[in-house]
Amino acid sequence: MKVLLEIRDDKAAFIMELLQSFKFVKTMPLSPYKAEVFEGLLNAVEEINEIKAGKKKAQPLNEFLNEI
């Protein structure tokens, strides 16, 4: 199982040391850029799921293209 944690900067070193003390846990810190990209992807997936569930309306492609 993979888990993404958001930890306050002042507690990150302690939590990383704690997690690394377990032989069955692998840790891999994300760079700020990778964390931002990952968060954007999670938001996009959530939005797609809301659209599929009918909770949100999709934007027509031509409106999207006009914005950019």
Protein Blocks (a to p, Z undefined) as FASTA:
>chain_A
ZZdddddfklmmmmmmmmmmpmkbccddddfklmmmmmmmmmmmmmmmmmmnopaccddf
klmmmmZZ
